[in-house]
Amino acid sequence: MKITIIGFGYIGSVIGAVLSNRGHKVTAIDNNKNCIDELNNGVCHVPEPLLKEMISESVKSGLLSGSISYKDVGTSDVILVTVGTSLSDENDADLTALHDVFKNLSNYVNEGQVIMIKSTVPPGVTRLLVNKHLGSKDNIFVGFSPERLAEGDAIKELKELPIIVGGINDASTEKCSNFWVKALGSEVITVSSCEAAELVKLANNQWIDLNIALANELAILCDSLPYNIDILEIIRAANSLKKGQHFVNFLTPSIGVGGYCLTKDPWFVSTLGEKNHRSLQLPSAGRSVNDSMPHYCANRIINKLGLNGIKIEDVKVAILGYSFKTNSGDTRFSPMITFAKLLIDQGCNQITFFDSTIGYNEQIQDQLLRVHSWQECVKKADVVVFGAAHDDIKSIKIDDLKELISKNAIVFDGRRFFNKKEIDIIKKLGLNYMGVGRTFG
C-alpha cells in the first residue's frame, strides 16, 4: 500500500516507522526541510525506544522517504495527517497547520483517496476542513482516527491498541476502518461520526488528567495528616474495588504532569463547553491541581532545608530524569522545567541533571548543568531529585548513591516510587527521604 504521512513529528514518525517496517511504501511530508533531509539520510531525533533503528532500516530498504512537496500526494492510497495542534491564546486548538495542509491537499487529491486526520481537534473540525477545502471534490473519503499513543510505549501501543475511526459519512468510516485492518491487522472500533471520534481523544485525556489530579490531591492530603500513611498503599488497596464491569483505577501521584497532550487537551474540552454555553468545572480544576505539583514539591524541599537551617542558595541539587515521562526523552512541557525554574528563582545556583534518554541537541534551561553520568550528577549533592524513573536511573543502588552524595542529603522521590524496604535502607543510611504523599516512618 502507498501511504503519505503529513507531519513527521513524534506521532508521524512512529506511524511511518511501523507501517514501512510492515512493507508499505511511506512518504513523509513536512515543511521542516532539515527534518526531511535527516529522514532521507536515515536519521531520526525523536526520543522513542527502537524508533531510530526502525527508521534507519526503512530508509535503507527504500520503503520510507521524505519530501517537502505535495506534488506526488495524488498517487497515494491513504493520506494520514499528523500535524500538531497547539494551544491557542484563546485556550482552543490552533488549526493553522491543519488549514494549510488541507489547502495544499485540495490541489492534489484525487477521487477514491482516503484522508484521515490524527491531529487532536475539538468535535466539528474534520467536517469543517472538508467543507472549506474539499467541498468541490467528489468521492474523497475522509475520517478522524485519534492518536492515543503514550511516549515510551508508542510503537508497541500502535501495534496493539484498538484504533478508533469515525468518518464524515458511512462510506468514509468503512474505508478508514479497512485501511487499519489491512495495514496493521489492528482491532478497529468504529463510531458513528467523525465528531464522535474527535471527542473520544479528548475524553481519554480528560480522564487521565483528572485521575492524576485526584491522586495528587489525595497525596497532598496524606502529607498533611498526622498519621503514617503511604498514598501508594492506599491506591493499591483502593484499586481492588470492582464497580460495574471495571475495577477502580487510580493512577499515581508525582512531581507533575507534562507532555504535549495532557497539558492542552483538557483546555480544548473547557473551551468547547464555553462555546456551547456550558461552563465545565472539571477540566480547569484538574489542570490547576496538576500544574501546581512542581511548586508543591519544590516548596517542600525548600521548607525541609529551612527546618535544618540550610538556605537553598547553599546547596547542590541533582536531578535524575528531566523528561516528563519514564523511558521517554520527550521534554515537552516537562514538570521538571517548572520545578528547576522555581528552585533557581529561590536562589539555587547549583543544579546538575542526568537523563540518558534526551538527545544532546535538545535545548535545556541555561542555568542547568548537564552531565554524562548519574555518578557525576549526584556527586556531593545535598538534594537528589528523582524526576523520572528511566530504567538506568531506577537501577541505581542506594548504597552506591550514598557513597557519592552529601551526608544527611535529601532524597526526593518525584517519580521513582521506592518501596518501603528501600526507604528504610535510605533512612538507616542517614539520608532524608521525601516523597509525594508518603509520610510514613
VOGU-3710 file (C-alpha; in Angstrom, 3 decimals, decimal comma):
1> mkitiigfgy> 0,000/0,000/0,000  1,208/3,529/-0,730  0,789/5,894/2,216  1,561/9,574/2,741  2,033/10,955/6,262  1,816/14,728/6,586  3,651/15,955/9,676  6,690/13,942/10,689  6,946/14,774/14,364  6,501/12,370/17,259
11> igsvigavls> 3,364/10,606/16,068  4,053/10,817/12,343  7,484/9,250/12,750  6,151/6,372/14,880  3,346/5,592/12,426  5,698/5,930/9,466  8,274/3,602/11,006  5,747/0,907/11,894  3,921/0,980/8,546  7,117/0,983/6,468
21> nrghkvtaid> 8,579/-1,822/8,578  5,487/-3,823/7,642  6,296/-3,408/3,949  4,173/-0,395/2,991  5,641/2,397/0,878  5,541/5,513/3,068  6,275/9,109/2,094  6,541/11,704/4,844  5,750/15,333/4,094  6,901/18,044/6,448
31> nnkncideln> 7,604/21,759/5,945  10,751/21,416/8,077  13,407/20,831/5,401  16,041/19,898/7,957  13,743/17,179/9,344  13,155/15,787/5,837  16,844/15,903/4,924  17,699/13,975/8,082  14,945/11,448/7,404  16,260/10,802/3,892
41> ngvchvpepl> 19,653/10,123/5,471  18,049/7,627/7,856  18,382/9,938/10,854  15,653/10,470/13,465  15,963/12,510/16,652  12,543/11,646/18,097  13,280/10,148/21,550  11,260/6,944/21,341  12,719/3,486/22,063  13,551/1,485/18,875
51> lkemisesvk> 12,348/4,284/16,582  15,757/5,383/15,291  16,667/1,833/14,298  13,320/1,212/12,592  13,507/4,427/10,561  17,092/3,769/9,513  16,127/0,274/8,332  13,089/1,506/6,386  15,025/4,297/4,659  17,763/1,859/3,630
61> sgllsgsisy> 15,146/-0,512/2,199  13,578/2,298/0,177  10,203/1,967/1,896  10,400/5,283/3,758  11,348/8,660/2,346  10,575/12,316/2,931  9,587/15,368/0,921  8,612/18,989/1,443  6,360/18,872/-1,635  2,754/17,733/-2,033
71> kdvgtsdvil> 3,072/17,141/-5,788  3,037/13,324/-5,552  0,350/13,055/-2,895  -2,263/12,208/-5,521  -0,635/8,802/-6,089  -1,141/7,624/-2,504  -3,848/5,229/-1,421  -4,157/6,781/2,032  -3,104/10,141/3,479  -2,591/10,442/7,239
81> vtvgtslsde> -2,462/13,939/8,741  -0,466/14,179/11,978  0,486/17,870/12,234  0,422/19,491/15,661  -2,497/21,427/17,110  -1,049/23,575/19,865  -2,976/25,529/22,483  -4,022/28,929/21,156  -4,172/32,153/23,173  -7,921/31,508/23,479
91> ndadltalhd> -7,337/28,069/25,073  -8,559/26,399/21,916  -6,874/24,280/19,266  -4,683/26,251/16,869  -5,858/24,949/13,494  -3,422/26,960/11,367  -1,309/23,970/10,352  -4,363/21,843/9,535  -5,857/24,535/7,298  -2,529/24,820/5,483
101> vfknlsnyvn> -2,431/21,048/4,964  -5,951/20,841/3,574  -5,415/23,866/1,360  -2,440/22,058/-0,180  -4,309/18,759/-0,400  -7,149/20,413/-2,296  -4,771/20,937/-5,227  -3,605/17,331/-5,461  -6,056/14,743/-4,044  -7,930/12,503/-6,420
111> egqvimikst> -11,174/10,555/-6,440  -11,059/7,418/-4,305  -8,318/8,542/-1,928  -8,674/8,171/1,828  -7,671/11,045/4,136  -7,500/10,501/7,868  -6,792/13,178/10,480  -4,939/12,064/13,611  -4,182/15,547/14,989  -6,119/16,263/18,188
121> vppgvtrllv> -9,044/18,605/17,498  -12,410/19,503/19,053  -15,537/17,942/17,526  -16,551/19,535/14,245  -13,092/20,327/12,874  -12,762/17,400/10,445  -16,058/18,259/8,761  -15,144/21,959/8,766  -11,869/21,264/6,952  -13,596/19,077/4,370
131> nkhlgskdni> -16,350/21,611/3,677  -13,925/24,526/3,408  -11,150/22,931/1,367  -12,508/19,789/-0,300  -16,158/20,681/-0,800  -15,895/20,567/-4,590  -14,185/17,171/-4,589  -16,291/14,059/-5,152  -15,681/10,606/-3,690  -12,875/11,592/-1,336
141> fvgfsperla> -13,166/9,507/1,824  -12,324/11,469/4,977  -12,318/10,384/8,602  -10,851/11,056/12,009  -8,772/8,493/13,901  -7,494/9,739/17,260  -3,857/9,275/18,181  -3,771/7,569/21,586  -0,136/6,532/21,898  1,923/7,049/25,044
151> egdaikelke> 5,538/8,166/24,791  7,926/5,387/25,722  5,500/2,679/24,546  4,269/4,250/21,313  5,485/1,578/18,893  4,078/-1,265/20,976  0,777/0,554/21,510  0,327/1,354/17,816  0,556/-2,377/17,116  -1,695/-3,467/19,979
161> lpiivggind> -4,250/-0,779/20,938  -7,664/-0,757/19,270  -7,881/2,017/16,690  -10,876/4,348/16,739  -12,359/5,542/13,455  -15,235/7,840/12,563  -15,853/9,223/9,076  -17,731/12,142/7,548  -20,143/9,501/6,243  -20,611/5,740/6,432
171> astekcsnfw> -18,541/5,074/3,313  -15,621/7,042/4,761  -15,848/5,182/8,060  -15,705/1,852/6,224  -12,745/2,903/4,056  -10,787/4,217/7,044  -11,515/1,104/9,074  -10,467/-1,210/6,245  -7,158/0,627/5,939  -6,102/-0,112/9,526
181> vkalgsevit> -7,189/-3,722/9,299  -5,178/-4,252/6,112  -2,190/-2,092/7,022  -1,678/-3,173/10,644  -4,071/-6,051/11,266  -5,495/-3,915/14,056  -8,698/-4,198/16,006  -10,812/-1,253/14,867  -13,648/0,331/16,807  -15,900/2,374/14,552
191> vssceaaelv> -18,035/5,193/15,917  -20,980/6,892/14,287  -19,247/10,039/13,037  -16,000/11,958/12,832  -17,313/14,215/15,618  -17,717/11,209/17,919  -14,169/10,062/17,127  -12,813/13,550/17,788  -14,424/13,577/21,224  -13,029/10,127/22,100
201> klannqwidl> -9,472/11,516/22,174  -10,449/14,453/24,369  -12,415/12,150/26,675  -9,395/9,851/27,081  -7,015/12,653/28,013  -9,560/14,417/30,207  -9,986/11,212/32,205  -6,237/10,709/32,571  -5,620/14,287/33,680  -8,451/14,229/36,230
211> nialanelai> -7,412/10,825/37,542  -3,857/12,038/38,153  -5,194/15,232/39,745  -7,268/13,150/42,167  -4,218/11,047/43,041  -2,155/14,204/43,543  -4,722/15,782/45,855  -5,001/12,596/47,894  -1,193/12,543/48,127  -1,157/16,133/49,380
221> lcdslpynid> -3,802/15,157/51,932  -1,667/12,220/53,096  1,293/14,546/53,589  -0,809/16,847/55,776  -2,398/14,198/58,009  -0,882/13,417/61,450  -0,585/9,720/60,586  1,924/7,454/58,872  0,112/6,952/55,565  1,564/5,912/52,207
231> ileiiraans> -0,545/7,051/49,237  0,751/4,154/47,119  -0,567/1,710/49,697  -3,926/3,490/49,651  -4,080/3,384/45,860  -3,114/-0,289/45,674  -5,862/-1,230/48,123  -8,468/1,105/46,624  -7,898/-0,315/43,154  -9,156/-3,717/44,321
241> lkkgqhfvnf> -12,752/-2,438/44,294  -14,814/-3,512/41,313  -17,552/-1,151/40,172  -19,713/-2,343/37,311  -17,577/-4,028/34,658  -14,281/-2,486/35,781  -12,091/-2,019/38,822  -11,394/1,349/40,378  -8,197/2,540/38,716  -6,309/5,321/40,479
251> ltpsigvggy> -3,157/6,414/38,696  -0,112/7,562/40,659  0,777/10,998/42,042  4,095/12,563/41,101  6,149/15,698/40,770  3,886/16,845/37,957  2,189/16,195/34,616  3,849/17,097/31,325  3,867/16,260/27,656  2,192/17,681/24,602
261> cltkdpwfvs> -1,308/16,257/25,125  -2,392/16,319/28,771  -1,255/19,917/29,231  -3,544/21,209/26,481  -6,367/18,786/25,642  -8,394/19,460/28,819  -8,411/23,140/27,839  -9,873/22,137/24,465  -12,697/20,471/26,424  -13,192/23,514/28,622
271> tlgeknhrsl> -13,337/25,899/25,659  -15,659/23,544/23,775  -18,070/23,801/26,702  -17,890/27,597/26,743  -18,554/27,790/23,012  -21,676/25,715/23,561  -22,880/27,745/26,557  -21,830/25,232/29,195  -19,354/26,045/31,911  -17,406/22,861/32,661
281> qlpsagrsvn> -15,681/22,843/36,049  -13,508/19,742/35,920  -11,055/20,490/33,078  -9,659/23,630/34,689  -9,716/22,048/38,159  -7,617/19,102/37,009  -5,177/21,352/35,184  -4,834/23,604/38,241  -4,002/20,695/40,549  -1,510/19,085/38,177
291> dsmphycanr> 0,177/22,361/37,276  0,688/23,049/40,984  2,685/19,889/41,719  6,161/21,177/40,765  5,504/24,157/43,067  4,324/21,868/45,853  7,381/19,628/45,582  9,895/22,456/45,287  8,418/24,226/48,304  8,518/21,038/50,376
301> iinklglngi> 12,232/20,687/49,686  12,916/24,354/50,463  10,912/24,122/53,697  12,729/20,942/54,715  16,081/22,641/54,182  14,858/25,661/56,158  13,910/23,490/59,121  17,520/22,280/59,163  18,809/25,838/58,955  20,033/25,446/55,373
311> kiedvkvail> 19,475/28,022/52,632  18,631/26,878/49,106  21,442/29,009/47,683  23,959/26,952/49,671  23,015/23,526/48,311  23,700/21,458/45,228  20,602/19,875/43,683  20,935/16,835/41,419  18,051/15,921/39,119  17,887/12,347/37,846
321> gysfktnsgd> 15,432/12,252/34,952  14,453/15,527/33,285  11,944/14,339/30,669  8,268/14,275/31,529  7,762/10,507/31,327  9,609/7,334/32,250  11,736/5,846/29,439  10,915/8,687/27,087  13,232/11,522/26,139  10,327/13,883/25,488
331> trfspmitfa> 10,867/17,133/27,406  7,842/18,998/26,058  6,168/20,762/28,981  8,061/18,570/31,418  7,224/19,433/35,042  10,974/19,355/35,696  11,324/22,596/33,714  8,979/24,385/36,118  10,465/22,614/39,132  14,027/23,680/38,264
341> kllidqgcnq> 12,951/27,243/37,493  11,286/27,532/40,898  14,475/26,454/42,650  16,512/28,874/40,546  14,097/31,717/41,306  14,536/30,980/45,018  18,306/31,332/44,729  19,577/27,829/43,898  22,565/28,165/41,576  23,955/24,637/41,613
351> itffdstigy> 21,666/22,296/39,689  23,008/19,355/37,721  20,934/16,844/35,813  21,373/13,493/34,128  18,996/11,996/31,568  20,323/9,500/29,029  17,018/9,465/27,094  17,338/13,083/25,942  19,338/13,805/22,785  22,295/16,105/23,225
361> neqiqdqllr> 20,926/18,536/20,633  17,929/19,195/22,887  17,684/22,736/24,249  17,737/22,721/28,060  17,437/25,532/30,598  20,623/27,618/30,571  21,074/27,540/34,343  21,227/23,732/34,485  24,469/21,810/34,094  24,017/18,628/32,075
371> vhswqecvkk> 26,421/15,788/32,899  27,108/12,449/31,218  26,677/10,056/34,130  24,447/9,757/37,149  27,527/9,445/39,348  28,826/12,822/38,210  25,364/14,300/38,640  24,890/13,312/42,287  28,488/13,817/43,485  28,386/15,936/46,659
381> advvvfgaah> 24,701/16,716/46,086  22,680/17,921/49,073  19,375/17,146/47,364  18,805/14,306/44,878  15,527/14,545/42,968  14,196/11,550/41,051  12,231/13,376/38,368  11,713/10,285/36,225  12,346/6,578/36,611  14,103/5,609/33,396
391> ddiksikidd> 15,495/2,076/33,538  19,078/3,209/34,079  18,003/5,586/36,839  15,821/3,003/38,524  18,755/0,581/38,559  20,866/2,912/40,742  21,683/1,123/44,005  21,080/3,036/47,201  24,453/2,063/48,660  26,204/3,435/45,572
401> lkelisknai> 24,185/6,628/45,809  25,094/7,069/49,469  28,820/6,876/48,698  28,610/9,923/46,425  26,107/12,358/47,927  26,470/14,637/50,932  25,899/13,449/54,471  22,243/13,796/55,520  21,216/14,630/51,942  17,563/14,741/50,929
411> vfdgrrffnk> 16,371/12,059/48,524  13,189/13,383/46,906  11,101/10,714/45,212  9,299/12,566/42,435  8,504/9,532/40,293  10,879/6,725/41,307  8,414/5,157/43,800  10,857/3,488/46,183  9,238/0,661/48,129  9,155/0,647/51,929
421> keidiikklg> 12,141/-1,675/52,238  14,224/0,653/50,086  13,033/3,669/52,049  14,020/2,002/55,321  17,512/1,477/53,901  17,692/5,133/52,797  16,809/6,253/56,321  19,192/3,816/58,021  21,992/5,291/55,916  21,288/8,680/57,473
431> lnymgvgrtf> 19,590/10,175/54,437  16,317/12,109/54,457  13,610/10,514/52,315  10,767/12,632/50,955  8,046/11,554/48,549  4,683/12,706/47,250  2,037/11,533/49,707  4,434/9,240/51,541  4,656/10,474/55,138  5,176/7,144/56,891
441> g> 8,154/6,250/59,052
//
